[in-house]
Amino acid sequence: MDKLRGKNILITGASQGLGRELALAFAREGAAALSLVARHAGAIDSVRDEVRKIARDAKVVAIEADVSKPKDIERLIATTLDAFGGRLDVLINNASTIGPAPMPYLLDYPVEDFRNVLDTNLIGPFLITKAALPAMIENGGSIINVTSDAGSTGYPGWGAYGISKFGLEGMSETWASELEETEVRVNWVDPGNMNTAMHRAAEPEEDPSEWANPAEVTDIFVFLASDESKEVTGKRFQAQEDWRSTAENAELET
């Protein structure tokens, strides 16, 4: 239960769904410090309080910020590093938006909504990673980007969200290649269909009871955040598939 002992971790989109479950799972695994970021103060403060009940000795910071806004990104990174004494071990780029719901086809997609989705889902993770790297380079660390099957298959009607995830996967692969001579590793995870507010909004006619509880897909994130994955970088994982075989193959390639 101490796989993340001593780790300083930043999670965006941490107020609900997968982000919340990751915060709780990381707290159970002994994380030393957690910076929890979301757009709404009340919701993120609530998760912070939950985490403190689990990990009473951990430093927990709740930050209200919008990752589509560069100024907010500057502030959340500065606040996190100040609280962490300048060291960051794990970055989880989880925050995202689907845009208008129900999602329109591209022909009818409002340009401003399209830009906002890309700013949140792609430009935001780029800027956060860029700002966080100096605090990770010296001691090494793990960057985990949350993607989707819509980031590898162009589904009709998934519009800017799917396109942003295609971009995120390409960016993740590029970061991994550019950082391969360092101790910073970059991987990306498709958590699969989950019963979250965002997924219910994206597919309102589907039965959410058929989707996974976000708490059921956290193991791969714990693995990638821990020292067990020190030799794994540049890989795409599917949380609801046999991800351990992917990890084992990656380690054999090193």
Secondary structure, DSSP 8 states (H G I E B T S, - for coil): --TTBT-EEEEES-SSHHHHHHHHHHHHTTBSEEEEEES-HHHHHHHHHHHHHH-TTSEEEEEE--TTSHHHHHHHHHHHHHHTTT---EEEE------SSS---GGG--HHHHHHHHIIIIIHHHHHHHHHTHHHHTT-EEEEEE--GGGTS--TT-HHHHHHHHHHHHHHHHHHHHTTTSSEEEEEEE--SB--HHHHHH-TTS-GGGSB-GGGG-HHHHHHHSGGGTT--S-EEETTS-HHHHHHHHHHH-
